[in-house]
């Protein structure tokens, strides 16, 4: 288990070393450390899974040279990060609320978040002890694929044979490759490896949501956003089930947060766009829905950036986005072209079937109605209460905040429309398809919805008499 912890910590440390030097994370800004750490906790293992897959594809099996290569790669990353000259943070102007006084209420809500986070971690441990292999998708898809990668040797590609078509062999390999990599480091299969990966991505999602909202909206807002996510029972149980939906939700949130950082920055937005590109590419390496994430993120960025920064600025932003996308997208293309069979939704589709479904109005009504009903009732009704909360708290007045919210909302809406279209074109029984997958698709978008909402609304502490007196005193 110690070696598996080391194997998980190495890419996270390397990613932290690289991200910590980027100009989009200026020093002295609220939530900086936790934001970088959360991004590193997701991006590091994601890149490690890409490297592991590339090694298997090139050399057939992992051996001692694989471990040496990993040490060299991560060592070089950390060495380059240390050698790189730090850029001055004074050249960066983005949206913060550091002038808002820190109140006693901020400390209270931070203490509440710490308590609930510890309770959530304890709950995760209890679920793992009760269900060490996770739920259906964990052991029937992701861990099954990891066992082929670990046990198969030169025959690891047998996992893509037709008799195993029921296991969705077209699904990308970020999660199984991450688990199999820890097994190689530890020398044996353990249920701890999958649980470690699941816990890291769950904690990274909560940490990224809290720190990013803190950066744009203050400490109390960040804590409230994290509490809203931790308080979602489906998020917690699904994270402990060891599915790939929470890692995908993390990468969607990471892409939106970094694009929002680029929109809110006057200079040095290129590094934020590069990190957003990495997140989009790793989303595509996590699940097939990640390809839709890539399309919607590029579309949302194009719409908002062209309106707020101009068409030329949008065009310049495509270069760093492409740089970030390059490595994970090459891995996805390699996997899809060389190994993955055709997706079941595509394989069963014919032009006449597609045309018939597109012209069937009843499918639109059923999908839209079910999606809206599931969204309104999501989080035990929390989503339905958000508009009322917004009316009570009011919205922020800053223009840059509106641009960030517009970007996040546009991407989430494009994703929702894409999911609706997939359901309409689905060759499966529509009731069954909606019943078995809708809540998980909403989970993909839920952290990003919370990010947009808590950046949009004003802090409740700002409306209290205590806050007013504190602001007057500080003036």
RAVEN-V805935 format. One record per pair of residues at least 24 apart in sequence whose ideal C-beta (glycine too) atoms are under 10 Angstrom apart, sorted by sequence separation. I is the first residue (numbers start at 1). J is the second residue. D is the distance in whole Angstrom. If there is no record, write none. Layout:
i=[I;I]
j=[J;J]
d=[D;D]
//
This chain:
i=[15;16;19;145;149;156;205;206;229;254;255;297;298;12;15;16;18;19;48;141;142;144;254;255;276;416;419;14;15;18;47;48;140;141;142;145;150;175;253;254;255;415;416;419;12;13;15;16;17;47;140;141;146;149;174;202;251;252;255;298;12;15;16;140;141;145;148;149;152;202;251;252;254;255;273;297;416;11;12;14;15;18;142;146;147;150;151;206;250;251;254;415;416;11;12;14;15;44;47;137;141;145;146;149;150;205;251;253;415;12;13;15;137;142;145;146;149;150;251;252;294;9;11;12;15;142;143;144;145;146;147;148;149;150;151;250;251;273;412;413;8;11;12;14;15;44;142;143;146;147;150;202;206;250;251;412;415;416;10;11;14;137;141;142;145;146;149;150;202;205;248;249;251;252;294;411;412;9;10;11;141;142;145;146;149;247;248;251;294;8;9;11;12;142;143;146;147;202;203;247;248;250;251;269;412;8;11;138;142;143;146;202;248;249;252;256;411;412;7;10;11;137;150;151;201;202;247;248;252;255;259;263;290;291;294;150;247;248;251;255;258;259;262;409;412;8;11;198;199;209;246;247;248;269;277;281;408;409;412;7;138;198;199;201;205;209;212;216;245;248;252;255;256;259;263;276;277;280;284;291;375;408;411;147;198;204;205;208;212;215;244;245;248;251;255;259;263;277;282;285;286;290;408;410;146;150;198;199;201;204;207;244;247;255;262;266;273;274;277;278;281;282;285;408;409;198;201;202;205;206;209;212;213;216;243;245;252;256;260;264;269;273;276;277;280;281;284;285;288;372;408;409;195;197;198;201;202;205;208;212;215;216;244;248;252;255;256;259;263;272;273;274;275;276;277;278;279;280;281;282;283;284;291;371;407;408;143;198;201;204;205;208;211;212;215;244;251;255;259;263;270;273;274;275;277;278;279;281;282;285;286;371;405;406;146;195;197;199;200;201;202;203;204;205;262;269;270;273;274;277;278;281;282;284;285;404;405;408;409;143;146;194;198;201;202;205;209;212;216;269;272;273;274;276;277;278;280;281;284;288;371;372;404;405;408;198;201;204;205;208;212;215;270;271;272;273;274;275;276;277;278;279;280;281;282;283;284;371;405;143;197;200;201;204;270;273;274;277;278;281;282;285;370;405;406;143;146;191;262;269;270;273;274;277;278;281;284;404;405;139;142;272;274;277;284;288;367;368;371;404;405;138;270;271;367;370;402;263;270;367;401;402;139;142;262;288;367;368;401;14;138;142;364;367;368;17;32;134;138;288;363;364;366;367;398;401;132;133;259;262;288;366;11;14;15;18;21;22;27;132;262;364;367;383;396;7;10;14;17;18;21;29;131;132;134;138;363;364;370;374;378;395;396;10;13;14;16;17;20;21;26;27;28;133;134;363;370;374;378;393;395;396;397;11;12;14;15;16;17;18;19;20;21;22;26;27;28;129;132;133;259;363;377;394;395;396;7;10;11;14;15;17;18;21;23;26;27;29;128;132;179;258;358;363;367;371;375;379;383;386;390;393;394;395;396;3;10;13;14;17;20;21;23;25;26;128;131;134;360;366;370;374;375;378;379;382;386;389;393;394;9;10;13;14;16;17;21;22;23;26;27;29;31;366;369;370;373;374;377;378;389;392;393;11;14;15;18;20;21;23;26;30;128;129;255;258;357;358;367;375;383;386;387;390;391;392;393;396;10;14;17;25;26;29;30;128;175;357;358;363;367;371;374;375;378;379;383;386;390;393;10;13;23;24;26;28;30;127;128;175;176;357;362;366;370;374;378;382;386;389;390;392;394;23;29;175;178;255;357;393;394;24;26;28;30;125;128;174;354;357;360;371;375;379;383;386;393;124;127;128;175;354;367;371;375;378;379;386;389;392;30;172;175;353;171;174;175;354;357;124;125;174;353;375;124;172;349;174;251;345;349;350;121;124;348;349;124;346;348;345;347;348;121;345;346;120;121;344;345;120;344;345;344;201;117;120;62;61;62;345;61;117;116;117;61;62;308;60;61;308;56;60;61;113;117;60;61;62;308;309;59;60;61;308;53;56;60;307;308;52;56;60;113;56;305;308;57;143;304;307;308;56;57;110;142;304;56;137;142;304;135;138;141;142;304;305;135;138;139;141;303;304;110;137;138;303;304;135;136;137;138;304;113;134;135;137;138;300;301;304;113;116;123;134;135;136;137;300;303;304;106;134;135;137;174;177;178;300;302;303;110;113;114;117;120;121;127;131;133;134;174;300;301;109;110;113;116;117;120;123;127;130;131;132;172;174;175;297;300;301;70;109;112;113;116;119;120;131;172;174;175;299;300;303;106;107;108;109;110;111;112;113;115;124;127;128;172;173;174;175;299;300;106;107;109;110;113;117;123;124;127;128;172;173;174;297;298;300;70;105;106;109;112;113;116;123;126;127;128;172;296;297;300;66;70;103;105;106;108;109;112;116;120;121;124;125;127;171;172;296;299;300;102;103;106;107;110;120;123;124;171;172;174;296;298;56;67;97;98;100;101;102;103;106;109;113;119;123;171;172;296;297;62;66;67;96;97;100;102;105;109;170;172;293;296;297;53;62;66;96;97;100;120;168;172;295;296;299;53;95;96;97;98;100;120;168;295;296;52;53;56;62;63;94;95;96;97;293;296;52;55;62;94;95;96;97;292;293;296;49;50;53;54;61;62;292;295;49;50;52;53;56;97;49;52;53;56;292;293;48;49;51;52;55;289;292;47;49;50;53;291;292;46;49;50;52;53;45;46;48;49;52;55;289;292;45;48;49;51;52;289;292;46;49;45;46;49;52;45;48;289;48;264;266;288;264;265;45;264;45;263;264;264;260;263;264;260;263;262;260;261;263;264;234;235;260;263;234;259;260;262;263;232;233;234;260;232;233;257;260;49;231;232;256;259;260;289;231;259;229;232;45;228;231;232;256;257;260;289;293;45;256;259;289;292;229;256;287;174;177;228;256;290;45;46;228;253;256;289;44;45;172;252;255;256;174;287;41;42;173;174;177;228;41;42;45;172;173;252;41;44;172;252;41;42;43;283;38;41;42;173;41;42;172;252;40;41;171;172;38;39;42;95;170;224;37;38;41;42;94;95;170;173;11;37;38;41;94;173;38;39;94;95;96;172;38;39;92;94;95;170;171;8;11;34;37;38;94;95;169;170;7;36;37;38;93;94;169;170;34;35;36;38;39;93;94;168;169;170;171;221;8;34;35;38;39;92;93;94;168;170;7;8;33;34;37;38;92;93;94;169;170;4;7;10;35;36;91;92;93;94;160;168;170;221;6;7;31;34;35;91;92;165;168;170;4;5;7;8;31;34;35;91;92;164;165;170;4;7;33;34;94;160;166;3;4;6;7;31;32;35;89;160;162;165;217;4;5;6;31;34;35;159;160;161;216;1;3;4;5;30;31;34;87;157;160;3;4;31;32;157;165;216;2;3;4;31;32;156;2;3;4;30;31;87;216;217;1;8;29;30;31;216;4;7;29;30;31;5;30;31;35;217;4;8;12;30;31;34;216;1;4;7;8;30;216;256;25;257;1;5;9;31;249;253;256;257;260;264;1;4;8;12;30;212;245;248;252;253;256;260;4;248;249;251;252;253;254;255;256;245;246;249;250;252;253;254;257;1;245;248;249;252;253;256;260;244;245;248;249;252;253;256;243;245;246;248;249;250;253;245;246;249;253;257;245;249;252;243;46;238;246;45;238;46;239;42;46;234;238;234;43;42;43;46;234;235;41;42;234;39;42;43;232;235;38;42;234;235;39;232;38;39;232;38;229;39;228;229;232;35;38;39;228;229;226;228;229;35;225;228;229;35;227;226;225;228;35;224;225;228;225;226;222;224;225;224;225;47;50;223;43;46;50;53;221;222;46;49;221;222;224;24;47;217;220;221;43;46;47;50;212;216;224;25;39;42;43;46;49;218;221;224;24;42;45;46;49;209;213;217;221;222;224;24;47;209;213;216;217;221;26;39;43;46;208;209;212;213;216;217;220;221;39;42;46;213;214;215;216;217;218;219;220;221;24;205;206;209;213;217;218;220;221;23;26;205;209;212;213;217;219;220;208;212;218;23;24;42;210;218;23;24;209;217;22;23;24;25;23;24;25;220;22;23;24;22;23;24;21;22;24;25;24;19;22;24;22;19;18;19;15;54;57;51;54;50;54;57;50;53;57;49;53;47;50;51;54;47;50;53;54;57;46;49;50;53;57;47;50;43;46;50;53;97;95;97;95;137;95;97;95;94;95;93;95;95;94;109;109;109;106;108;105;105;106;103;105;104;105;103;100;102;103;105;95;101;100;101;103;105;106;97;100;104;105;103;104;103;97;101;105;101;103;104;100;103;101;102;103;101;100;101;100;101;99;101;102;101;100;101;99;99]
j=[39;40;43;169;173;180;229;230;253;278;279;321;322;37;40;41;43;44;73;166;167;169;279;280;301;441;444;40;41;44;73;74;166;167;168;171;176;201;279;280;281;441;442;445;39;40;42;43;44;74;167;168;173;176;201;229;278;279;282;325;40;43;44;168;169;173;176;177;180;230;279;280;282;283;301;325;444;40;41;43;44;47;171;175;176;179;180;235;279;280;283;444;445;41;42;44;45;74;77;167;171;175;176;179;180;235;281;283;445;43;44;46;168;173;176;177;180;181;282;283;325;41;43;44;47;174;175;176;177;178;179;180;181;182;183;282;283;305;444;445;41;44;45;47;48;77;175;176;179;180;183;235;239;283;284;445;448;449;44;45;48;171;175;176;179;180;183;184;236;239;282;283;285;286;328;445;446;44;45;46;176;177;180;181;184;282;283;286;329;44;45;47;48;178;179;182;183;238;239;283;284;286;287;305;448;45;48;175;179;180;183;239;285;286;289;293;448;449;45;48;49;175;188;189;239;240;285;286;290;293;297;301;328;329;332;189;286;287;290;294;297;298;301;448;451;48;51;238;239;249;286;287;288;309;317;321;448;449;452;48;179;239;240;242;246;250;253;257;286;289;293;296;297;300;304;317;318;321;325;332;416;449;452;189;240;246;247;250;254;257;286;287;290;293;297;301;305;319;324;327;328;332;450;452;189;193;241;242;244;247;250;287;290;298;305;309;316;317;320;321;324;325;328;451;452;242;245;246;249;250;253;256;257;260;287;289;296;300;304;308;313;317;320;321;324;325;328;329;332;416;452;453;240;242;243;246;247;250;253;257;260;261;289;293;297;300;301;304;308;317;318;319;320;321;322;323;324;325;326;327;328;329;336;416;452;453;189;244;247;250;251;254;257;258;261;290;297;301;305;309;316;319;320;321;323;324;325;327;328;331;332;417;451;452;193;242;244;246;247;248;249;250;251;252;309;316;317;320;321;324;325;328;329;331;332;451;452;455;456;191;194;242;246;249;250;253;257;260;264;317;320;321;322;324;325;326;328;329;332;336;419;420;452;453;456;247;250;253;254;257;261;264;319;320;321;322;323;324;325;326;327;328;329;330;331;332;333;420;454;193;247;250;251;254;320;323;324;327;328;331;332;335;420;455;456;194;197;242;313;320;321;324;325;328;329;332;335;455;456;191;194;324;326;329;336;340;419;420;423;456;457;191;323;324;420;423;455;317;324;421;455;456;194;197;317;343;422;423;456;70;194;198;420;423;424;74;89;191;195;345;420;421;423;424;455;458;190;191;317;320;346;424;70;73;74;77;80;81;86;191;321;423;426;442;455;67;70;74;77;78;81;89;191;192;194;198;423;424;430;434;438;455;456;71;74;75;77;78;81;82;87;88;89;194;195;424;431;435;439;454;456;457;458;73;74;76;77;78;79;80;81;82;83;84;88;89;90;191;194;195;321;425;439;456;457;458;70;73;74;77;78;80;81;84;86;89;90;92;191;195;242;321;421;426;430;434;438;442;446;449;453;456;457;458;459;67;74;77;78;81;84;85;87;89;90;192;195;198;424;430;434;438;439;442;443;446;450;453;457;458;74;75;78;79;81;82;86;87;88;91;92;94;96;431;434;435;438;439;442;443;454;457;458;77;80;81;84;86;87;89;92;96;194;195;321;324;423;424;433;441;449;452;453;456;457;458;459;462;77;81;84;92;93;96;97;195;242;424;425;430;434;438;441;442;445;446;450;453;457;460;78;81;91;92;94;96;98;195;196;243;244;425;430;434;438;442;446;450;454;457;458;460;462;92;98;244;247;324;426;462;463;94;96;98;100;195;198;244;424;427;430;441;445;449;453;456;463;195;198;199;246;425;438;442;446;449;450;457;460;463;102;244;247;425;244;247;248;427;430;198;199;248;427;449;199;248;425;251;328;422;426;427;199;202;426;427;203;425;427;425;427;428;202;426;427;202;203;426;427;203;427;428;428;286;203;206;149;149;150;433;150;206;206;207;152;153;399;152;153;400;149;153;154;206;210;154;155;156;402;403;154;155;156;403;149;152;156;403;404;149;153;157;210;154;403;406;156;242;403;406;407;156;157;210;242;404;157;238;243;405;237;240;243;244;406;407;238;241;242;244;406;407;214;241;242;407;408;240;241;242;243;409;219;240;241;243;244;406;407;410;220;223;230;241;242;243;244;407;410;411;214;242;243;245;282;285;286;408;410;411;219;222;223;226;229;230;236;240;242;243;283;409;410;219;220;223;226;227;230;233;237;240;241;242;282;284;285;407;410;411;181;220;223;224;227;230;231;242;283;285;286;410;411;414;218;219;220;221;222;223;224;225;227;236;239;240;284;285;286;287;411;412;219;220;222;223;226;230;236;237;240;241;285;286;287;410;411;413;184;219;220;223;226;227;230;237;240;241;242;286;410;411;414;181;185;218;220;221;223;224;227;231;235;236;239;240;242;286;287;411;414;415;218;219;222;223;226;236;239;240;287;288;290;412;414;173;184;214;215;217;218;219;220;223;226;230;236;240;288;289;413;414;180;184;185;214;215;218;220;223;227;288;290;411;414;415;172;181;185;215;216;219;239;287;291;414;415;418;173;215;216;217;218;220;240;288;415;416;173;174;177;183;184;215;216;217;218;414;417;174;177;184;216;217;218;219;414;415;418;172;173;176;177;184;185;415;418;173;174;176;177;180;221;174;177;178;181;417;418;174;175;177;178;181;415;418;174;176;177;180;418;419;174;177;178;180;181;174;175;177;178;181;184;418;421;175;178;179;181;182;419;422;177;180;177;178;181;184;178;181;422;182;398;400;422;399;400;181;400;182;400;401;403;400;403;404;401;404;404;403;404;406;407;378;379;404;407;379;404;405;407;408;378;379;380;406;379;380;404;407;197;379;380;404;407;408;437;380;408;379;382;196;379;382;383;407;408;411;440;444;197;408;411;441;444;382;409;440;328;331;382;410;444;200;201;383;408;411;444;200;201;328;408;411;412;331;444;199;200;331;332;335;386;200;201;204;331;332;411;201;204;332;412;202;203;204;444;200;203;204;335;204;205;335;415;204;205;335;336;203;204;207;260;335;389;203;204;207;208;260;261;336;339;178;204;205;208;261;340;206;207;262;263;264;340;207;208;261;263;264;339;340;178;181;204;207;208;264;265;339;340;178;207;208;209;264;265;340;341;206;207;208;210;211;265;266;340;341;342;343;393;181;207;208;211;212;265;266;267;341;343;181;182;207;208;211;212;266;267;268;343;344;179;182;185;210;211;266;267;268;269;335;343;345;396;182;183;207;210;211;267;268;341;344;346;181;182;184;185;208;211;212;268;269;341;342;347;182;185;211;212;272;338;344;182;183;185;186;210;211;214;268;339;341;344;396;184;185;186;211;214;215;339;340;341;396;182;184;185;186;211;212;215;268;338;341;185;186;213;214;339;347;398;185;186;187;214;215;339;186;187;188;214;215;271;400;401;186;193;214;215;216;401;190;193;215;216;217;192;217;218;222;404;192;196;200;218;219;222;404;190;193;196;197;219;405;445;215;447;192;196;200;222;440;444;447;448;451;455;193;196;200;204;222;404;437;440;444;445;448;452;197;441;442;444;445;446;447;448;449;439;440;443;444;446;447;448;451;196;440;443;444;447;448;451;455;440;441;444;445;448;449;452;440;442;443;445;446;447;450;443;444;447;451;455;444;448;451;443;247;439;447;247;440;250;443;247;251;439;443;440;250;250;251;254;442;443;250;251;443;250;253;254;443;446;250;254;446;447;253;446;253;254;447;254;446;257;446;447;450;254;257;258;447;449;447;449;450;257;447;450;451;258;450;450;450;453;261;450;451;454;453;454;451;453;454;454;455;278;281;454;275;278;282;285;453;454;279;282;454;455;457;258;281;451;454;455;278;281;282;285;447;451;459;261;275;278;279;282;285;454;457;460;261;279;282;283;286;446;450;454;458;459;461;262;285;447;451;454;455;459;265;278;282;285;447;448;451;452;455;456;459;460;279;282;286;453;454;455;456;457;458;459;460;461;265;446;447;450;454;458;459;461;462;265;268;447;451;454;455;459;461;462;451;455;461;267;268;286;454;462;268;269;454;462;268;269;270;271;270;271;272;467;270;271;272;271;272;273;271;272;274;275;275;271;274;276;275;275;275;278;278;327;331;327;330;327;331;334;328;331;335;328;332;327;330;331;334;328;331;334;335;338;328;331;332;335;339;331;334;328;331;335;339;396;396;398;398;440;399;401;400;400;401;400;403;404;404;459;460;461;459;461;459;460;461;459;461;461;462;461;459;461;462;464;455;461;461;462;464;466;467;459;462;466;467;466;467;467;462;466;470;467;469;470;467;470;469;470;471;470;470;471;471;472;471;473;474;474;474;475;474;475]
d=[7;4;8;8;8;9;7;6;10;8;4;9;10;8;4;9;9;9;9;9;9;10;4;5;8;9;8;8;8;9;9;8;8;5;10;8;9;9;8;9;9;9;9;9;10;8;9;9;10;10;6;6;9;6;10;10;9;8;9;9;5;5;7;9;9;7;8;6;10;10;5;9;8;7;8;10;10;8;5;10;4;10;8;8;8;8;9;9;8;7;8;7;7;10;9;6;9;9;9;10;7;8;4;8;4;8;9;10;6;9;7;9;9;9;4;7;4;9;5;6;8;10;8;4;7;9;9;8;8;8;9;8;8;10;9;9;4;9;10;9;9;4;7;8;9;9;5;7;4;8;5;8;9;9;9;5;8;10;8;6;9;10;9;5;9;4;8;7;8;8;9;9;9;10;10;9;9;9;10;8;8;10;8;9;9;8;6;6;8;8;10;6;9;9;6;9;9;9;9;9;10;9;9;9;5;7;4;9;7;9;7;4;10;10;9;10;7;6;9;8;9;10;9;8;8;8;10;5;8;7;7;8;9;10;9;6;5;5;7;9;10;10;8;9;9;8;8;9;8;10;10;8;10;9;10;10;6;9;7;8;10;6;8;10;6;9;8;9;9;6;6;9;8;8;7;9;10;8;9;8;8;8;9;7;7;9;8;7;9;9;6;7;6;7;5;5;7;10;10;10;10;8;10;10;8;10;8;9;9;9;10;5;10;10;8;10;9;10;7;10;7;10;5;6;5;5;10;5;6;10;6;9;9;7;9;9;9;8;9;10;9;5;8;4;7;5;7;8;10;10;4;9;8;8;8;5;9;4;6;4;9;9;9;8;8;9;10;8;6;9;8;9;9;6;7;9;8;6;8;9;9;7;9;7;9;9;9;9;4;6;9;6;9;9;8;9;10;9;8;7;8;8;4;10;6;4;9;7;5;6;10;10;9;9;8;7;10;10;9;9;9;10;10;10;9;9;8;4;7;2;7;3;10;9;5;9;5;7;8;9;8;5;7;9;8;6;8;8;7;7;8;5;9;6;4;9;8;5;5;9;7;10;8;8;9;8;5;9;9;6;8;9;8;7;10;9;5;6;9;8;8;9;8;9;9;10;9;6;10;9;8;10;9;9;4;8;4;10;7;8;9;8;10;6;10;6;10;9;10;8;9;7;9;9;10;7;10;6;5;10;7;10;10;9;9;9;9;6;8;9;10;10;9;9;5;8;9;10;10;9;6;8;9;9;7;6;9;9;7;10;7;10;8;4;9;9;10;8;10;8;10;10;9;6;10;10;9;6;9;9;10;9;8;8;9;6;9;9;8;4;9;10;9;9;8;9;7;4;6;8;5;8;9;9;6;8;8;6;9;8;10;10;7;8;7;8;10;4;7;8;9;10;7;8;8;5;9;10;7;10;6;7;9;9;10;9;8;9;9;8;8;10;9;9;9;5;10;10;9;10;9;9;10;10;6;6;8;9;6;4;10;8;5;5;9;3;10;9;7;8;9;10;9;9;7;8;9;9;8;8;7;9;7;7;9;10;5;9;5;4;10;9;5;9;8;8;10;8;8;6;5;5;10;5;10;9;9;8;4;5;10;9;7;10;8;7;6;9;9;8;10;8;9;8;10;9;9;6;10;8;10;9;5;9;10;9;9;9;8;8;5;7;9;10;10;9;10;7;9;10;7;10;9;7;9;10;8;10;10;8;9;9;9;6;8;5;8;6;7;6;7;7;9;6;9;7;9;6;5;6;9;10;8;8;8;9;6;9;10;8;9;6;9;8;7;6;7;9;10;7;9;8;9;6;7;5;9;10;8;8;8;8;10;8;10;8;8;7;10;8;10;8;9;10;9;10;7;8;10;8;10;6;9;8;9;9;9;9;9;9;10;9;7;9;8;7;10;9;9;8;9;9;7;9;6;10;7;9;10;7;9;9;8;7;9;6;9;10;4;7;9;8;9;6;9;8;8;10;6;9;8;8;8;9;8;8;9;9;9;9;10;7;10;9;8;9;9;10;5;9;7;7;6;9;9;5;9;10;9;9;10;9;7;5;8;9;8;9;10;8;10;9;7;10;9;8;9;7;6;8;9;6;9;9;7;9;9;10;7;10;9;10;9;6;5;8;8;6;8;8;9;4;10;7;4;8;9;9;8;8;6;9;10;8;4;5;9;9;7;6;10;10;10;5;7;9;8;6;6;9;10;4;7;9;7;9;10;8;10;9;6;8;9;8;10;10;8;8;8;8;9;9;9;8;8;4;8;9;5;10;7;9;8;10;9;9;9;9;4;8;9;5;7;8;6;8;9;9;9;5;7;8;4;9;8;9;9;9;9;9;9;10;10;7;9;6;7;7;5;9;8;8;5;9;9;5;5;6;6;9;4;10;5;9;8;10;10;8;10;10;5;4;10;6;5;9;8;8;9;6;8;6;6;9;9;10;6;10;9;6;7;7;9;10;7;9;10;9;6;5;6;9;9;9;10;10;10;6;10;5;7;7;9;8;10;9;8;9;10;9;10;7;7;8;10;8;10;7;6;10;9;8;8;7;7;9;9;5;9;10;8;7;7;8;4;9;9;8;10;7;8;9;9;10;9;8;5;10;6;8;7;6;9;9;10;9;9;9;9;9;8;10;9;8;6;9;5;10;8;10;10;5;9;9;9;9;9;7;6;9;9;9;10;10;9;7;7;7;8;10;5;9;9;5;5;10;10;10;9;10;8;9;8;9;8;5;10;8;8;9;10;8;6;4;10;7;9;8;10;8;5;4;10;8;9;10;7;9;9;10;8;8;10;9;9;8;7;8;5;6;8;9;9;9;10;10;9;8;5;9;7;8;7;9;5;6;9;6;10;8;8;9;9;8;8;4;6;7;9;8;9;10;8;8;9;10;5;7;9;6;9;7;8;9;6;6;10;8;8;9;7;9;7;8;10;7;8;10;10;8;7;5;8;7;10;10;10;10;9;10;6;10;9;7;9;10;9;6;7;9;8;10;10;8;8;9;8;10;8;9;10;10;9;5;6;9;9;9;8;7;10;6;8;10;10;9;9;10;7;5;6;4;8;6;7;8;9;10;8;8;8;10;9;9;10;10;5;7;8;10;9;8;9;10;8;8;9;7;9;8;9;9;9;9;8;4;6;10;9;4;9;8;9;9;10;7;4;4;9;8;4;10;10;9;8;9;5;7;5;10;8;10;8;9;7;7;10;6;7;9;10;9;5;7;6;9;6;5;9;9;5;7;6;10;8;8;8;8;7;9;10;8;10;5;9;9;8;9;6;10;9;10;8;10;10;10;9;9;7;4;6;5;7;7;9;9;9;8;9;10;4;6;7;9;10;10;9;4;4;8;9;9;10;9;8;8;7;8;7;8;8;9;5;8;8;8;10;9;10;4;8;7;9;7;9;9;10;10;6;9;8;7;10;7;9;6;5;4;8;9;6;9;9;10;5;9;4;8;10;8;7;10;5;5;9;9;8;7;9;9;6;9;7;7;9;6;9;10;9;9;10;10;10;7;6;8;7;8;9;6;7;6;9;8;7;9;10;10;10;6;7;10;6;10;9;9;9;8;10;9;7;7;9;8;10;10;9;6;9;5;9;10;10;10;9;7;9;10;9;10;9;10;6;10;10;4;10;7;9;5;9;5;7;5;6;8;9;8;5;8;6;10;8;7;10;7;10;7;7;9;5;9;5;6;10;6;8;10;9;8;8;9;9;7;9;9;7;8;6;6;9;9;5;9;10;9;6;9;7;6;9;9;7;8;7;8;6;9;8;10;7;9;6;9;8;7;8;9;6;9;10;9;8;9;10;10;10;6;8;9;5;10;10;10;9;5;8;9;9;7;8;8;9;10;10;4;6;9;8;9;10;8;8;8;9;10;8;9;9;5;10;9;7;10;10;10;8;6;9;8;7;10;9;8;9;7;10;7;4;7;10;8;8;5;8;9;9;9;10;8;6;9;10;10;7;10;5;6;8;5;5;9;9;7;7;8;9;6;10;5;9;5;9;8;8;8;9;10;9;10;8;10;9;7;9;7;10;8;6;5;8;5;5;10;9;9;6;6;9;6;6;9;9;9;8;8;8;6;10;10;8;4;7;8;10;9;9;8;8;8;4;9;10;9;5;4;4;9;9;9;8;9;9;7;9;8;10;7;7;10;10;9;9;9;9;9;7;7;7;6;6;8;10;10;7;9;9;8;8;5;8;10;7;7;9;9;7;8;9;10;10;10;10;9;9;9;9;6;9;9;9;4;7;6;10;9;7;10;10;9;8;9;10;9;8;7;9;5;9;10;5;8;10;9;7;9;9;9;10;8;7;10;8;7;7;8;6;10;6;9;10;10;7;10;9;8;6;10;8;10;4;9;6;7;10;9;8;10;5;9;10;8;10]
//
